[in-house]
Amino acid sequence: MADNALITLAAELQAALIRRGWKLALAESCTGGMAAQTVTAIPGSSACFERGFVTYSNPSKIEMLGVQPQTLARHGAVSEETAKEMAQGALRHSPAHLAAAITGIAGPDGGSPEKPVGTVCFAWANANGYTRSATHCFAGDRDAVRRQSVETVLRGLLEFANGGV
C-alpha cells in the first residue's frame, strides 16, 4: 500500500486533473503498476485516471506502447529515449490528455557501471505534443527505489497538471 506522502500527492494530482478536465495514462516498467495503484487509491480516481500500461519486458513496450525496437537496441530499456516513447505511446493508445512513463533498475540486480541499480528514467507527455524527460539515480533497496520513482512521477505530473510546463 502506498504511504501517506504518496497518497497526498496523488490526491493533489487528482484535484488538478479534475479541475482541467484531463484524463491520465501511465506507462510503468520497474514500478510494476505501483504508480497506478497509488493514483487509484484515491476515491473518485475514475474521474481522471484513464488507464495504465505495465510493460515490464521489451516486447511489451514494443507491442503495447509502440516503442521502437531501434530505440531499445540503441539506448536500452532504461533510457530517457525509451521513457519518452513509452509516455507518447500511452497517449497514442488512450484518450488521455497527460501521460507519464517510468523505466529503471530497481535492483537488487541488473545494474552496470553506466546504469547502476537505482537508475530510473522518466518521461511526461501531454496531448499538445510536449514531452519532458529526466533520469535519477535513487539510493536504497528495491522498495525505496520504487517508492522514490512513484513520488518523482507524481510530482512531475502535478507540475504538468498545474500548468507549470
SEZANU-62167 format. One line per 2 residues: their letters; for each residue x, y, z of N, C-alpha, C, O. Coordinates in nm, 3 decimals. Layout:
A) X,Y,Z,X,Y,Z,X,Y,Z,X,Y,Z; ...
//
This chain:
MA) 0.084,-0.120,0.000,0.000,0.000,0.000,0.088,0.125,0.000,0.194,0.128,0.063; 0.044,0.224,-0.069,0.119,0.349,-0.078,0.118,0.421,0.056,0.022,0.411,0.132
DN) 0.225,0.494,0.084,0.232,0.565,0.210,0.157,0.698,0.202,0.112,0.740,0.095; 0.144,0.763,0.316,0.065,0.886,0.324,0.116,0.998,0.235,0.036,1.072,0.179
AL) 0.248,1.012,0.222,0.303,1.119,0.137,0.263,1.096,-0.009,0.228,1.190,-0.080; 0.269,0.970,-0.054,0.230,0.940,-0.192,0.080,0.961,-0.212,0.037,1.012,-0.315
IT) 0.002,0.921,-0.113,-0.143,0.939,-0.122,-0.178,1.088,-0.129,-0.266,1.128,-0.205; -0.109,1.168,-0.051,-0.132,1.313,-0.054,-0.100,1.370,-0.192,-0.177,1.449,-0.246
LA) 0.014,1.329,-0.249,0.049,1.375,-0.384,-0.055,1.330,-0.486,-0.095,1.408,-0.573; -0.099,1.206,-0.475,-0.198,1.154,-0.569,-0.330,1.231,-0.557,-0.396,1.257,-0.658
AE) -0.368,1.267,-0.436,-0.492,1.345,-0.416,-0.478,1.484,-0.478,-0.573,1.535,-0.538; -0.361,1.546,-0.463,-0.337,1.677,-0.524,-0.342,1.666,-0.676,-0.398,1.752,-0.744
LQ) -0.283,1.559,-0.728,-0.285,1.538,-0.873,-0.427,1.518,-0.921,-0.467,1.577,-1.022; -0.504,1.437,-0.852,-0.643,1.413,-0.891,-0.721,1.544,-0.897,-0.792,1.569,-0.994
AA) -0.707,1.627,-0.795,-0.779,1.756,-0.793,-0.738,1.843,-0.912,-0.823,1.905,-0.975; -0.609,1.847,-0.942,-0.561,1.929,-1.054,-0.612,1.876,-1.187,-0.652,1.954,-1.274
LI) -0.611,1.743,-1.205,-0.661,1.685,-1.330,-0.810,1.710,-1.347,-0.855,1.744,-1.457; -0.886,1.695,-1.242,-1.031,1.718,-1.249,-1.059,1.864,-1.281,-1.148,1.893,-1.361
RR) -0.984,1.956,-1.220,-1.002,2.100,-1.250,-0.984,2.127,-1.399,-1.056,2.209,-1.456; -0.890,2.059,-1.461,-0.861,2.082,-1.603,-0.946,1.996,-1.695,-0.948,2.017,-1.816
GW) -1.016,1.899,-1.639,-1.094,1.808,-1.722,-1.007,1.709,-1.797,-1.044,1.663,-1.905; -0.892,1.675,-1.741,-0.795,1.588,-1.806,-0.803,1.446,-1.755,-0.839,1.420,-1.640
KL) -0.768,1.354,-1.845,-0.752,1.212,-1.812,-0.604,1.178,-1.814,-0.527,1.239,-1.888; -0.565,1.082,-1.733,-0.427,1.042,-1.716,-0.405,0.897,-1.760,-0.490,0.811,-1.736
AL) -0.292,0.872,-1.824,-0.246,0.737,-1.855,-0.103,0.722,-1.802,-0.025,0.816,-1.805; -0.072,0.604,-1.753,0.061,0.575,-1.701,0.122,0.456,-1.773,0.052,0.360,-1.805
AE) 0.250,0.462,-1.798,0.326,0.351,-1.857,0.438,0.319,-1.759,0.526,0.402,-1.735; 0.435,0.200,-1.703,0.531,0.165,-1.598,0.607,0.038,-1.633,0.553,-0.055,-1.692
SC) 0.733,0.039,-1.594,0.814,-0.081,-1.605,0.858,-0.123,-1.466,0.795,-0.209,-1.405; 0.965,-0.065,-1.413,1.021,-0.111,-1.285,0.928,-0.095,-1.166,0.947,-0.163,-1.065
TG) 0.829,-0.010,-1.174,0.734,0.008,-1.064,0.617,-0.089,-1.072,0.539,-0.099,-0.978; 0.603,-0.159,-1.182,0.505,-0.266,-1.194,0.362,-0.230,-1.161,0.287,-0.315,-1.113
GM) 0.322,-0.107,-1.185,0.185,-0.066,-1.158,0.168,0.009,-1.026,0.056,0.045,-0.990; 0.276,0.030,-0.955,0.268,0.098,-0.825,0.217,0.242,-0.838,0.143,0.288,-0.751
AA) 0.255,0.311,-0.944,0.206,0.449,-0.963,0.055,0.447,-0.988,-0.018,0.528,-0.931; 0.009,0.356,-1.071,-0.135,0.344,-1.098,-0.210,0.306,-0.971,-0.319,0.358,-0.946
QT) -0.154,0.216,-0.892,-0.217,0.177,-0.767,-0.229,0.296,-0.674,-0.332,0.314,-0.608; -0.126,0.379,-0.669,-0.128,0.496,-0.583,-0.236,0.595,-0.628,-0.311,0.647,-0.546
VT) -0.242,0.620,-0.757,-0.342,0.713,-0.811,-0.483,0.661,-0.786,-0.573,0.737,-0.748; -0.503,0.532,-0.806,-0.639,0.476,-0.790,-0.674,0.445,-0.646,-0.786,0.401,-0.619
AI) -0.583,0.468,-0.552,-0.616,0.452,-0.411,-0.705,0.567,-0.361,-0.765,0.558,-0.254; -0.713,0.673,-0.439,-0.793,0.791,-0.403,-0.936,0.770,-0.452,-0.957,0.746,-0.570
PG) -1.035,0.780,-0.362,-1.174,0.771,-0.407,-1.203,0.876,-0.514,-1.159,0.990,-0.504; -1.276,0.836,-0.615,-1.310,0.927,-0.724,-1.207,0.931,-0.835,-1.218,1.012,-0.926
SS) -1.106,0.845,-0.828,-1.000,0.847,-0.928,-1.050,0.816,-1.068,-0.984,0.850,-1.166; -1.166,0.752,-1.080,-1.219,0.723,-1.213,-1.254,0.850,-1.290,-1.272,0.846,-1.412
AC) -1.264,0.963,-1.220,-1.291,1.090,-1.288,-1.170,1.140,-1.368,-1.184,1.225,-1.455; -1.051,1.086,-1.336,-0.933,1.137,-1.405,-0.835,1.029,-1.451,-0.749,1.057,-1.535
FE) -0.844,0.909,-1.399,-0.750,0.804,-1.439,-0.810,0.722,-1.552,-0.915,0.659,-1.535; -0.744,0.724,-1.667,-0.793,0.655,-1.784,-0.744,0.510,-1.790,-0.824,0.417,-1.800
RG) -0.613,0.491,-1.783,-0.557,0.356,-1.791,-0.409,0.355,-1.757,-0.342,0.458,-1.755; -0.362,0.234,-1.730,-0.221,0.212,-1.704,-0.169,0.097,-1.787,-0.242,0.001,-1.816
FV) -0.044,0.107,-1.825,0.024,0.001,-1.901,0.143,-0.045,-1.816,0.230,0.035,-1.783; 0.146,-0.172,-1.782,0.262,-0.228,-1.715,0.338,-0.305,-1.822,0.297,-0.413,-1.864
TY) 0.449,-0.248,-1.864,0.528,-0.304,-1.974,0.667,-0.336,-1.921,0.762,-0.260,-1.939; 0.676,-0.449,-1.855,0.800,-0.488,-1.788,0.904,-0.537,-1.887,1.023,-0.509,-1.871
SN) 0.861,-0.608,-1.989,0.955,-0.662,-2.087,0.968,-0.569,-2.207,0.882,-0.485,-2.232; 1.078,-0.586,-2.281,1.095,-0.508,-2.403,0.985,-0.538,-2.505,0.931,-0.445,-2.565
PS) 0.950,-0.667,-2.528,0.841,-0.693,-2.623,0.710,-0.624,-2.584,0.636,-0.579,-2.672; 0.680,-0.614,-2.455,0.556,-0.547,-2.416,0.564,-0.397,-2.442,0.463,-0.335,-2.476
KI) 0.681,-0.339,-2.427,0.697,-0.196,-2.459,0.671,-0.172,-2.608,0.610,-0.073,-2.647; 0.720,-0.264,-2.690,0.701,-0.253,-2.834,0.554,-0.276,-2.871,0.495,-0.195,-2.943
EM) 0.496,-0.384,-2.821,0.359,-0.423,-2.860,0.253,-0.329,-2.804,0.161,-0.290,-2.877; 0.263,-0.293,-2.677,0.157,-0.216,-2.613,0.170,-0.065,-2.631,0.070,0.007,-2.633
LG) 0.295,-0.018,-2.643,0.317,0.127,-2.645,0.380,0.178,-2.774,0.386,0.299,-2.796; 0.425,0.087,-2.859,0.486,0.130,-2.985,0.629,0.180,-2.971,0.677,0.254,-3.057
VQ) 0.698,0.141,-2.863,0.839,0.177,-2.851,0.912,0.111,-2.968,0.889,-0.005,-3.000; 0.998,0.186,-3.032,1.070,0.137,-3.148,1.181,0.039,-3.107,1.258,0.069,-3.016
PQ) 1.188,-0.078,-3.172,1.296,-0.172,-3.140,1.434,-0.108,-3.152,1.525,-0.142,-3.076; 1.450,-0.017,-3.247,1.578,0.052,-3.265,1.613,0.136,-3.142,1.731,0.147,-3.105
TL) 1.514,0.195,-3.080,1.538,0.275,-2.959,1.590,0.186,-2.848,1.687,0.219,-2.780; 1.525,0.071,-2.831,1.568,-0.023,-2.728,1.709,-0.076,-2.757,1.790,-0.089,-2.666
AR) 1.737,-0.106,-2.882,1.869,-0.159,-2.919,1.978,-0.054,-2.900,2.087,-0.086,-2.853; 1.948,0.069,-2.935,2.049,0.177,-2.931,2.069,0.231,-2.790,2.183,0.256,-2.748
HG) 1.959,0.250,-2.715,1.967,0.319,-2.587,1.937,0.231,-2.467,1.974,0.264,-2.354; 1.871,0.118,-2.489,1.833,0.030,-2.379,1.697,0.066,-2.323,1.644,0.175,-2.347
AV) 1.641,-0.028,-2.248,1.510,-0.005,-2.186,1.517,0.106,-2.083,1.420,0.181,-2.064; 1.631,0.117,-2.016,1.647,0.221,-1.914,1.719,0.339,-1.979,1.841,0.352,-1.973
SE) 1.638,0.424,-2.040,1.690,0.544,-2.107,1.578,0.646,-2.119,1.460,0.610,-2.120; 1.615,0.771,-2.127,1.515,0.875,-2.146,1.447,0.859,-2.282,1.328,0.890,-2.296
ET) 1.521,0.811,-2.382,1.461,0.791,-2.514,1.347,0.690,-2.507,1.241,0.712,-2.564; 1.370,0.580,-2.436,1.265,0.479,-2.420,1.150,0.533,-2.336,1.033,0.512,-2.369
AK) 1.182,0.603,-2.229,1.077,0.661,-2.144,0.988,0.756,-2.224,0.866,0.754,-2.210; 1.050,0.839,-2.309,0.971,0.931,-2.392,0.877,0.855,-2.485,0.759,0.890,-2.497
EM) 0.928,0.750,-2.549,0.842,0.672,-2.640,0.732,0.600,-2.563,0.622,0.581,-2.615; 0.761,0.558,-2.440,0.658,0.496,-2.357,0.546,0.595,-2.325,0.428,0.563,-2.340
AQ) 0.583,0.715,-2.282,0.481,0.816,-2.247,0.401,0.856,-2.369,0.278,0.868,-2.363; 0.469,0.879,-2.481,0.399,0.916,-2.604,0.308,0.802,-2.650,0.198,0.826,-2.700
GA) 0.353,0.678,-2.634,0.272,0.562,-2.670,0.149,0.549,-2.583,0.042,0.511,-2.631; 0.163,0.581,-2.454,0.046,0.577,-2.365,-0.059,0.677,-2.411,-0.179,0.650,-2.402
LR) -0.015,0.793,-2.458,-0.110,0.891,-2.512,-0.174,0.841,-2.641,-0.296,0.852,-2.658; -0.094,0.786,-2.730,-0.146,0.737,-2.859,-0.247,0.622,-2.841,-0.340,0.608,-2.919
HS) -0.227,0.543,-2.738,-0.311,0.426,-2.716,-0.418,0.449,-2.610,-0.465,0.355,-2.547; -0.456,0.574,-2.592,-0.562,0.609,-2.496,-0.618,0.746,-2.531,-0.559,0.819,-2.611
PA) -0.732,0.780,-2.473,-0.785,0.916,-2.491,-0.734,1.013,-2.383,-0.795,1.118,-2.362; -0.625,0.979,-2.317,-0.572,1.064,-2.209,-0.515,1.194,-2.264,-0.478,1.204,-2.381
HL) -0.511,1.293,-2.177,-0.454,1.424,-2.207,-0.310,1.435,-2.157,-0.233,1.519,-2.205; -0.275,1.352,-2.061,-0.146,1.358,-1.995,-0.101,1.215,-1.967,-0.181,1.130,-1.929
AA) 0.028,1.189,-1.987,0.083,1.057,-1.960,0.221,1.069,-1.900,0.290,1.170,-1.917; 0.260,0.965,-1.829,0.395,0.959,-1.774,0.445,0.816,-1.786,0.368,0.720,-1.792
AI) 0.578,0.805,-1.790,0.641,0.674,-1.800,0.755,0.663,-1.701,0.823,0.761,-1.668; 0.774,0.540,-1.652,0.881,0.507,-1.558,0.949,0.381,-1.610,0.882,0.281,-1.637
TG) 1.082,0.384,-1.624,1.158,0.266,-1.662,1.293,0.273,-1.593,1.363,0.374,-1.601; 1.331,0.165,-1.524,1.455,0.173,-1.449,1.501,0.040,-1.394,1.450,-0.066,-1.429
IA) 1.601,0.049,-1.307,1.662,-0.068,-1.245,1.640,-0.056,-1.094,1.713,0.015,-1.026; 1.539,-0.127,-1.044,1.505,-0.119,-0.903,1.595,-0.207,-0.816,1.605,-0.185,-0.696
GP) 1.660,-0.305,-0.876,1.752,-0.391,-0.803,1.684,-0.512,-0.742,1.565,-0.532,-0.762; 1.756,-0.589,-0.670,1.895,-0.568,-0.631,1.996,-0.599,-0.742,2.113,-0.565,-0.729
DG) 1.952,-0.664,-0.850,2.041,-0.698,-0.961,2.009,-0.610,-1.081,1.917,-0.529,-1.078; 2.089,-0.627,-1.187,2.060,-0.565,-1.314,2.135,-0.440,-1.345,2.126,-0.388,-1.456
GS) 2.210,-0.388,-1.249,2.285,-0.266,-1.273,2.414,-0.289,-1.349,2.460,-0.402,-1.365; 2.472,-0.180,-1.395,2.600,-0.182,-1.464,2.675,-0.056,-1.422,2.616,0.032,-1.360
PE) 2.804,-0.046,-1.456,2.875,0.079,-1.422,2.809,0.203,-1.485,2.807,0.310,-1.424; 2.756,0.189,-1.607,2.692,0.302,-1.675,2.552,0.331,-1.619,2.510,0.446,-1.612
KP) 2.483,0.225,-1.579,2.347,0.237,-1.527,2.338,0.152,-1.400,2.293,0.037,-1.405; 2.380,0.209,-1.287,2.377,0.131,-1.162,2.234,0.109,-1.111,2.140,0.176,-1.153
VG) 2.222,0.013,-1.022,2.094,-0.010,-0.956,2.048,0.124,-0.897,2.128,0.196,-0.837; 1.922,0.155,-0.914,1.866,0.281,-0.868,1.848,0.383,-0.980,1.787,0.488,-0.960
TV) 1.903,0.352,-1.100,1.886,0.441,-1.215,1.744,0.426,-1.268,1.702,0.316,-1.303; 1.673,0.536,-1.274,1.535,0.534,-1.324,1.516,0.652,-1.418,1.554,0.766,-1.387
CF) 1.457,0.623,-1.534,1.428,0.726,-1.634,1.278,0.752,-1.638,1.196,0.661,-1.624; 1.244,0.877,-1.656,1.105,0.923,-1.655,1.076,1.004,-1.779,1.165,1.064,-1.839
AW) 0.949,1.007,-1.816,0.902,1.100,-1.919,0.759,1.139,-1.887,0.680,1.060,-1.835; 0.729,1.262,-1.920,0.594,1.317,-1.906,0.558,1.375,-2.041,0.639,1.445,-2.102
AN) 0.436,1.348,-2.087,0.394,1.397,-2.218,0.249,1.444,-2.210,0.167,1.386,-2.138; 0.218,1.549,-2.286,0.079,1.593,-2.292,0.027,1.582,-2.435,0.103,1.562,-2.529
AN) -0.102,1.596,-2.447,-0.168,1.578,-2.577,-0.132,1.689,-2.676,-0.161,1.676,-2.795; -0.070,1.796,-2.629,-0.027,1.905,-2.719,0.109,1.876,-2.782,0.162,1.958,-2.857
GY) 0.165,1.759,-2.753,0.291,1.720,-2.815,0.416,1.754,-2.736,0.527,1.732,-2.784; 0.400,1.808,-2.616,0.516,1.841,-2.534,0.557,1.721,-2.451,0.474,1.659,-2.385
TR) 0.686,1.687,-2.455,0.740,1.576,-2.375,0.864,1.624,-2.303,0.948,1.694,-2.361; 0.875,1.587,-2.178,0.991,1.618,-2.096,1.041,1.488,-2.035,0.962,1.398,-2.007
SA) 1.171,1.477,-2.014,1.225,1.356,-1.955,1.332,1.390,-1.851,1.384,1.501,-1.848; 1.363,1.291,-1.768,1.465,1.308,-1.665,1.517,1.170,-1.624,1.449,1.069,-1.640
TH) 1.637,1.170,-1.570,1.694,1.048,-1.514,1.739,1.078,-1.371,1.800,1.182,-1.344; 1.709,0.986,-1.280,1.751,0.996,-1.141,1.821,0.868,-1.101,1.791,0.761,-1.155
CF) 1.913,0.878,-1.008,1.975,0.759,-0.950,1.941,0.761,-0.802,1.996,0.840,-0.725; 1.850,0.674,-0.762,1.800,0.669,-0.625,1.881,0.573,-0.540,1.933,0.473,-0.589
AG) 1.891,0.604,-0.413,1.958,0.517,-0.317,1.854,0.430,-0.246,1.735,0.462,-0.243; 1.901,0.322,-0.191,1.814,0.237,-0.111,1.786,0.104,-0.177,1.837,0.074,-0.285
DR) 1.705,0.026,-0.111,1.670,-0.107,-0.162,1.561,-0.096,-0.269,1.518,0.014,-0.305; 1.519,-0.210,-0.318,1.420,-0.217,-0.426,1.294,-0.137,-0.393,1.246,-0.059,-0.475
DA) 1.242,-0.157,-0.273,1.120,-0.085,-0.234,1.142,0.066,-0.231,1.056,0.142,-0.274; 1.258,0.108,-0.180,1.287,0.251,-0.173,1.299,0.312,-0.313,1.251,0.423,-0.337
VR) 1.364,0.241,-0.405,1.378,0.291,-0.542,1.241,0.304,-0.607,1.212,0.404,-0.672; 1.157,0.204,-0.589,1.023,0.208,-0.649,0.939,0.321,-0.590,0.869,0.391,-0.663
RQ) 0.946,0.340,-0.459,0.869,0.445,-0.394,0.914,0.583,-0.442,0.831,0.669,-0.473; 1.047,0.604,-0.447,1.100,0.732,-0.494,1.063,0.756,-0.640,1.042,0.870,-0.681
SV) 1.055,0.650,-0.718,1.016,0.662,-0.858,0.872,0.709,-0.870,0.840,0.797,-0.950; 0.784,0.651,-0.789,0.643,0.692,-0.792,0.630,0.837,-0.746,0.555,0.914,-0.806
ET) 0.702,0.874,-0.643,0.697,1.012,-0.596,0.743,1.108,-0.706,0.681,1.212,-0.728; 0.851,1.073,-0.774,0.904,1.159,-0.880,0.804,1.173,-0.994,0.783,1.284,-1.045
VL) 0.744,1.063,-1.036,0.649,1.071,-1.147,0.525,1.152,-1.108,0.474,1.229,-1.189; 0.477,1.135,-0.985,0.360,1.211,-0.941,0.392,1.361,-0.933,0.310,1.443,-0.972
RG) 0.509,1.394,-0.883,0.546,1.537,-0.876,0.554,1.599,-1.016,0.510,1.712,-1.037; 0.610,1.526,-1.111,0.616,1.575,-1.248,0.478,1.592,-1.310,0.452,1.689,-1.380
LL) 0.390,1.495,-1.284,0.253,1.504,-1.335,0.180,1.623,-1.274,0.107,1.694,-1.343; 0.201,1.645,-1.146,0.136,1.758,-1.077,0.183,1.890,-1.137,0.105,1.984,-1.152
EF) 0.312,1.898,-1.170,0.364,2.019,-1.234,0.296,2.043,-1.369,0.257,2.156,-1.400; 0.281,1.937,-1.449,0.211,1.949,-1.577,0.066,1.991,-1.554,0.017,2.085,-1.618
AN) -0.001,1.923,-1.464,-0.145,1.948,-1.442,-0.171,2.087,-1.387,-0.278,2.144,-1.411; -0.075,2.141,-1.316,-0.090,2.277,-1.262,-0.042,2.384,-1.358,-0.036,2.502,-1.323
GG) -0.007,2.343,-1.480,0.032,2.440,-1.582,0.174,2.490,-1.570,0.208,2.594,-1.626; 0.259,2.417,-1.495,0.396,2.461,-1.472,0.491,2.431,-1.587,0.608,2.469,-1.581
V) 0.444,2.364,-1.690,0.533,2.335,-1.805,0.464,2.373,-1.933,0.521,2.357,-2.041
//
